[in-house]
Amino acid sequence: MGPLATQVGTPCYVYSGDDMKARFQSFDRAFSSVAHRVCYAIKANSNLEVLRLFRRLGSGFDIVSGGELFRVLRAGASPASVVFSGVGKTVEEIDYALGCGVGQFNAESAEELKLLEARARTLNRAPRVSLRVNPNVDPRTHPYIATGLQEHKFGIDVRLVPGIFRFSRTLKKARLEGLGCHIGSQILSAEPFVETARTLARHVRELRRSGFRIATLDLGGGLGISYQDKPAPTPDDLARGMLPLLDPLGCELIFEPGRWLVGRAGVLVTRVLFLKRNGRKRFVIVDAGMNDLIRPTLYHAHHQILPVKLPLRAAKIRVDVVGPICESGDFFARERLLEDVVAGDILAIRDAGAYGFALASNYNSHPRCAEVLIQGKMVVLVRRRETYSDLIRGEKSMQIGSLRPSGN
């Protein structure tokens, strides 16, 4: 990692394609006894080469915007492999997806279903639609990434589902033939998934008794990883708890993992700039910042931090690991025991493959960092480091009108 950091520069993200492949195959194999699709949730890491890797493995894709659709198509994915989720789809995004022929829309409100029908009539398309319901299951995760309770903006109250399906009988184009949900992210117990499966299975049976065809059941994603080397559930754990409930339904099952596939496959590599002491506080200042990895300050997330090459001075000291950004929230660790590093040492911030670069910004006008993908013995630069010129690329003045003075 040291020579790579010298060659590419720091900070940079480094991903293991072999790890991503192994984890996808593990998830896919866990549900091999039933008809299913694994659709990678690209919001976790949307680099084109990462998408191409999953496409070659036979993955589908879960998207939440027109921009994400553009990315998966540019990566060579079939539109039919795409599930379009998201609570706030615009007319332009819906038209784009209809025109491309995406495989499924996950509608999150009755209003969205009506808009989808109207646009499908205008464009003479017949999209497959699944209704995203809110099962009111507590995922026991950080409140910012919990999405399955009634106070959240996502999904439709399960009590409204029968009425929306009755309304769907009036639709001419949109084919409502599935149920779906997504209860949250970074869930570290199989039980919320099993509870969700039990709830959805009950609703599938009730809808079928009323004469509705339910062909697909979308269980979303959310399976967490251990950021501190503690036990975490696996896809096999999910399959053991969920399949006895879902297999008898005969639905095609859709899963949308993101973090579980890529989170542990990535590290953020950064260089120590300075050591600093303020009173009793000791700081290790590095060249990466919250603009590169915002999870610690946004979610109080824990990422292990290791020297790439252990120094001979192996004693540990208690420090805050902080970056160059002009915010007190710009930190990667607080009061963390870390090897007694010196300026110039290279550190690896572990388990940063998900929601790392995807949430990166140009705050303080820092160029976004490079990304590197390692597969077997091949090391490939998959995103070059931005330059100062990239920062202002879109900032060109162009008059688009004038304001009229208001008068009586």
C-alpha positions in Angstrom: 0.0 0.0 0.0 2.9 2.3 0.7 4.3 2.2 -2.9 0.7 2.6 -4.3 0.2 5.6 -2.1 3.4 7.1 -3.5 2.4 6.4 -7.1 -1.3 7.5 -6.9 -0.9 10.1 -4.1 -3.0 10.5 -1.0 -5.7 10.5 0.0 -7.1 7.7 -2.2 -9.6 4.9 -2.0 -8.4 1.4 -2.7 -10.9 -1.4 -3.4 -10.5 -5.2 -3.6 -12.5 -6.5 -6.6 -11.8 -10.1 -5.4 -13.5 -9.4 -2.1 -16.6 -7.8 -3.9 -16.8 -10.9 -6.1 -16.6 -13.4 -3.2 -19.3 -11.5 -1.2 -21.7 -11.3 -4.2 -21.3 -15.0 -4.9 -21.9 -15.7 -1.2 -25.2 -13.7 -1.2 -26.4 -15.2 -4.4 -25.6 -18.7 -3.2 -27.5 -18.3 0.0 -30.8 -17.9 -1.9 -30.0 -20.3 -4.7 -32.9 -22.7 -3.8 -35.5 -20.1 -4.9 -36.1 -17.8 -7.8 -34.3 -14.6 -6.9 -32.3 -11.6 -8.1 -29.5 -9.8 -6.3 -29.6 -6.2 -7.3 -26.6 -4.2 -6.1 -27.6 -0.9 -4.5 -25.3 1.4 -6.3 -25.7 4.3 -3.9 -23.1 2.5 -1.7 -20.4 2.9 -4.4 -21.2 3.9 -7.9 -17.8 3.8 -9.6 -18.2 2.6 -13.2 -15.6 -0.2 -12.8 -17.3 -1.4 -9.7 -20.6 -1.5 -11.6 -19.0 -3.3 -14.5 -17.6 -5.9 -12.0 -21.1 -6.6 -10.6 -22.6 -6.7 -14.1 -20.1 -9.4 -15.2 -21.2 -11.4 -12.1 -24.8 -11.3 -13.2 -26.0 -8.7 -10.7 -29.0 -6.5 -11.2 -29.0 -3.0 -10.0 -31.0 -0.9 -7.5 -31.1 2.8 -8.3 -32.7 5.9 -6.8 -32.2 8.6 -9.4 -31.8 9.3 -13.1 -28.1 9.9 -12.6 -27.7 6.4 -11.2 -29.6 5.0 -14.1 -27.2 6.8 -16.4 -24.3 5.3 -14.6 -25.5 1.6 -14.8 -26.3 2.0 -18.5 -22.9 3.5 -19.1 -21.4 0.5 -17.3 -23.1 -1.7 -19.9 -26.0 -3.0 -17.7 -29.3 -4.1 -19.3 -32.2 -1.7 -18.4 -34.2 -4.8 -17.7 -31.8 -5.6 -14.8 -32.6 -2.3 -13.1 -35.0 -1.7 -10.2 -35.9 2.0 -9.8 -36.6 2.9 -6.1 -36.7 6.3 -4.4 -39.3 8.4 -2.7 -39.0 11.5 -5.0 -38.8 10.5 -8.6 -39.3 13.5 -11.0 -41.2 13.5 -14.2 -37.9 13.7 -16.1 -36.5 10.7 -14.3 -39.6 8.7 -14.8 -39.7 9.5 -18.5 -36.0 8.6 -18.8 -36.5 5.3 -17.1 -39.7 4.4 -19.1 -37.9 5.3 -22.3 -35.0 3.0 -21.4 -37.2 0.2 -20.4 -36.2 -0.4 -16.7 -37.2 -3.7 -15.3 -39.2 -2.5 -12.3 -40.4 0.6 -10.6 -40.8 0.6 -6.8 -43.6 3.1 -6.2 -43.6 4.8 -2.8 -46.9 6.6 -2.8 -50.3 6.5 -4.5 -49.5 9.9 -6.0 -46.3 8.4 -7.6 -48.3 5.5 -9.0 -50.8 7.9 -10.6 -47.9 9.9 -12.1 -46.2 6.7 -13.4 -49.5 5.6 -15.0 -49.9 9.1 -16.7 -46.4 9.1 -18.1 -46.7 5.5 -19.2 -49.8 6.4 -21.2 -48.1 9.4 -22.8 -45.0 7.3 -23.8 -47.0 4.1 -24.5 -45.1 2.0 -22.1 -46.3 -0.8 -19.8 -44.0 -0.8 -16.7 -43.9 -3.4 -14.0 -44.5 -1.9 -10.6 -44.0 -3.0 -7.1 -45.5 -1.1 -4.2 -43.0 -0.2 -1.4 -44.7 -0.7 1.9 -43.7 0.5 5.3 -43.9 -2.6 7.6 -43.3 -0.5 10.7 -40.4 -2.8 11.8 -37.7 -1.4 14.0 -34.3 -2.1 12.3 -32.3 -1.2 15.5 -29.8 0.9 13.6 -28.8 4.6 13.5 -31.9 6.8 13.2 -30.6 8.5 10.1 -30.5 5.2 8.2 -33.7 3.6 9.6 -36.4 3.6 6.9 -39.1 1.2 7.9 -41.1 3.0 10.7 -44.3 4.9 10.2 -42.6 8.2 11.0 -40.2 7.9 8.1 -40.8 9.3 4.6 -40.3 6.0 2.9 -42.9 3.5 1.8 -46.7 3.3 2.1 -48.6 2.5 5.4 -49.4 -1.2 5.1 -53.0 -0.4 6.1 -53.4 1.5 2.8 -52.1 -1.3 0.6 -55.4 -3.1 -0.2 -57.0 0.2 -1.3 -54.1 1.0 -3.6 -54.3 -2.4 -5.2 -58.0 -2.0 -5.8 -57.3 1.4 -7.4 -54.6 -0.3 -9.6 -57.4 -2.2 -11.4 -58.3 1.1 -13.1 -54.8 1.5 -14.5 -54.3 0.9 -18.2 -50.5 0.8 -18.4 -48.8 0.4 -15.1 -48.8 -3.3 -14.0 -48.9 -3.4 -10.2 -47.8 -7.0 -9.4 -45.3 -6.8 -6.5 -44.7 -5.8 -2.9 -41.4 -4.4 -1.6 -39.8 -2.8 1.4 -36.5 -1.5 2.8 -36.4 -1.1 6.5 -33.0 0.5 6.9 -29.2 0.2 6.6 -26.4 -1.3 8.7 -28.7 -3.7 10.4 -26.7 -6.1 12.6 -29.4 -8.7 13.5 -31.3 -11.1 11.3 -34.5 -10.8 13.3 -35.8 -7.5 11.8 -35.4 -9.1 8.3 -37.3 -12.2 9.5 -40.0 -10.0 11.1 -40.3 -8.1 7.8 -40.6 -11.3 5.8 -43.3 -12.5 8.1 -45.3 -9.3 7.7 -44.9 -9.2 3.9 -45.9 -12.8 3.5 -49.1 -12.2 5.3 -50.0 -9.3 3.0 -49.1 -11.3 -0.1 -51.6 -14.0 1.0 -54.3 -11.5 1.8 -53.9 -9.7 -1.6 -54.0 -13.1 -3.4 -57.2 -14.0 -1.7 -58.6 -10.7 -3.1 -57.6 -11.8 -6.6 -54.4 -9.8 -7.1 -51.4 -11.3 -8.7 -48.2 -10.9 -6.7 -45.2 -12.0 -8.7 -42.3 -10.4 -7.0 -41.3 -9.7 -3.4 -38.6 -7.1 -3.0 -36.9 -7.4 0.5 -34.6 -4.4 -0.1 -31.1 -4.3 1.5 -29.7 -3.2 4.8 -27.5 -6.1 5.9 -24.8 -4.6 8.0 -21.1 -5.3 8.4 -18.9 -5.2 11.5 -16.8 -2.1 11.6 -15.1 -3.3 14.9 -14.6 -7.1 14.1 -17.7 -8.1 16.1 -20.1 -10.8 14.9 -22.5 -9.8 12.2 -25.2 -11.7 10.4 -24.5 -13.3 7.0 -26.7 -13.9 4.0 -26.9 -17.5 5.1 -28.4 -16.3 8.4 -31.0 -14.3 6.5 -31.9 -17.3 4.3 -32.3 -19.6 7.2 -34.8 -17.2 8.9 -36.6 -15.9 5.8 -36.9 -18.7 3.3 -39.3 -20.9 5.4 -41.7 -17.9 5.4 -41.2 -16.8 1.7 -40.6 -20.0 -0.2 -44.2 -21.2 -0.1 -45.4 -18.0 -1.7 -43.7 -18.8 -5.0 -42.7 -15.2 -5.6 -39.5 -14.1 -7.3 -37.4 -12.6 -4.4 -35.4 -9.4 -5.0 -32.6 -8.4 -2.7 -30.8 -5.0 -2.8 -27.5 -5.3 -0.8 -25.1 -2.5 -1.0 -22.8 -2.0 2.0 -22.5 -5.7 2.6 -21.1 -6.2 -0.9 -18.6 -3.4 -0.9 -18.1 -1.9 2.6 -15.3 -4.2 3.8 -13.7 -4.2 0.3 -12.4 -0.7 0.5 -9.9 1.4 2.5 -9.2 5.1 2.5 -5.4 5.6 2.4 -4.1 8.8 3.9 -0.8 10.4 4.9 0.1 11.9 8.3 0.9 15.6 7.9 1.6 16.8 11.4 1.4 15.8 15.0 0.0 18.4 17.3 -0.7 18.8 21.0 -3.2 21.2 22.6 -2.9 20.8 26.4 -3.6 17.2 27.2 -5.1 16.5 23.7 -2.9 14.9 21.1 -3.8 15.1 17.4 -2.7 13.2 14.3 -3.5 15.5 11.4 -3.8 13.6 8.0 -4.4 14.8 4.5 -7.9 13.1 4.1 -10.9 14.9 5.6 -14.6 14.7 6.2 -15.0 15.8 2.6 -13.5 12.4 1.7 -15.2 10.2 4.3 -18.1 11.9 6.2 -19.4 8.8 8.0 -17.5 9.4 11.4 -19.0 12.8 11.8 -22.4 12.2 10.2 -23.2 8.8 11.9 -20.5 8.7 14.7 -19.3 5.7 12.7 -16.3 3.7 13.9 -13.6 2.9 11.3 -10.5 1.0 12.4 -7.3 2.9 11.5 -4.0 1.1 10.9 -0.5 2.1 9.8 0.2 0.6 6.5 3.6 -0.3 7.7 4.0 -0.9 11.4 6.8 1.3 12.7 9.5 0.0 15.0 8.2 2.4 17.5 5.2 0.2 18.2 4.0 1.9 21.4 0.5 3.3 21.2 -0.8 6.7 22.2 -4.3 8.1 22.6 -5.0 10.6 19.9 -7.7 12.2 17.8 -7.2 11.5 14.1 -8.3 14.6 12.2 -8.2 16.2 8.8 -7.6 19.6 7.2 -11.2 20.7 6.9 -12.3 23.9 8.6 -14.8 22.2 10.9 -14.5 20.7 14.4 -16.5 17.8 13.1 -13.6 16.9 10.7 -12.4 13.8 12.5 -12.0 10.1 11.8 -11.4 9.0 15.4 -11.5 10.5 18.9 -9.5 9.3 21.9 -8.3 6.4 19.8 -5.3 4.3 20.7 -3.0 4.4 17.7 0.6 3.4 17.0 3.0 6.3 17.6 3.2 7.5 14.0 5.2 10.3 12.7 4.7 12.8 9.8 4.9 11.0 6.4 3.5 7.7 7.7 0.7 6.1 5.7 -2.6 5.1 7.4 -5.4 2.9 6.1 -8.9 3.7 7.3 -10.6 0.4 7.0 -14.1 -0.7 5.8 -14.6 2.4 3.7 -15.8 0.8 0.5 -19.4 1.8 1.1 -20.7 5.4 1.5 -17.1 6.7 1.3 -16.4 8.3 -2.0 -20.2 8.2 -2.7 -20.7 10.9 -0.1 -17.5 12.8 -0.9 -17.7 16.5 -1.6 -15.5 19.5 -2.6 -16.0 21.3 0.7 -13.2 23.9 1.3 -12.5 23.5 -2.4 -10.6 20.2 -2.0 -10.4 18.1 -5.2 -12.0 14.7 -4.7 -9.5 11.9 -4.4 -8.5 9.1 -6.7 -10.0 5.6 -6.7 -8.0 2.4 -7.3 -9.4 -1.1 -8.0 -7.3 -4.2 -7.4 -8.4 -7.5 -9.1 -6.0 -10.4 -8.8 -2.6 -9.0 -9.7 -4.0 -6.1 -11.7 -4.0 -2.6 -10.1 -6.2 -0.2 -12.0 -6.8 3.6 -11.5 -10.6 3.8 -11.9 -10.9 7.5 -11.1 -8.2 10.1 -11.4 -7.7 12.7 -8.7 -9.5 15.9 -9.5 -7.5 19.0 -10.3 -8.2 22.6 -9.3 -9.5 23.2 -12.8 -12.1 20.5 -12.2 -13.4 22.5 -9.2 -14.6 25.3 -11.4 -15.5 23.4 -14.6 -19.2 24.2 -14.4 -18.9 27.8 -13.3 -19.4 29.8 -16.4 -21.6 32.9 -16.4 -24.5 32.9 -18.8 -27.4 35.3 -18.6 -30.7 33.4 -18.6 -33.1 36.3 -18.2 -33.8 39.5 -16.4 -36.1 40.5 -13.5 -39.0 42.8 -14.1 -39.5 45.5 -11.6 -42.8 45.0 -9.7 -45.3 47.9 -9.9 -48.9 48.7 -8.9 
